[in-house]
Amino acid sequence: LPDGVNISKEARSAISRAASVFVLYATSCANNFAMKGKRKTLNAGDVLSAMEEMEFQRFVAPLKESLEAYRREQKGKKEARKDKDKKADSEEQDKSREEENEDDDERMEEEEQNEEEEVDN
């Protein structure tokens, strides 16, 4: 809303009720498309088809853009998680190798000390 615009409580309530009715109607129409496809789960295509059937074609393009942006964001998050997991696995392997090297160094030192003791005896 533009700056300086005030909305009464009654108007807010009316807008809220209208939005609820719109969402219920859109859901019902989308559900019909899912049922035609013999599915129980609504998908984005069902919602877009419902918008067209409800004669809200002007919403289809912005909804498609929002859907694509959402999918790109989710894909980016998924890839970031994979990269993070790979990095964590790599760090664990490095740490494991370091511990093995330290154990080997300790064994070698012990063996050297044992050899020195044997030579002294």
Secondary structure as the mmCIF struct_conf table of DSSP 4:
data_model
#
loop_
_struct_conf.conf_type_id
_struct_conf.id
_struct_conf.beg_label_comp_id
_struct_conf.beg_label_asym_id
_struct_conf.beg_label_seq_id
_struct_conf.end_label_comp_id
_struct_conf.end_label_asym_id
_struct_conf.end_label_seq_id
TURN_TY1_P TURN_TY1_P1 ASP A 3 GLY A 4
HELX_RH_AL_P HELX_RH_AL_P1 LYS A 9 LYS A 36
TURN_TY1_P TURN_TY1_P2 GLY A 37 LYS A 38
BEND BEND1 LYS A 40 THR A 41
HELX_RH_AL_P HELX_RH_AL_P2 ALA A 44 GLU A 53
TURN_TY1_P TURN_TY1_P3 MET A 54 GLU A 55
HELX_RH_AL_P HELX_RH_AL_P3 GLN A 57 ASP A 120
#
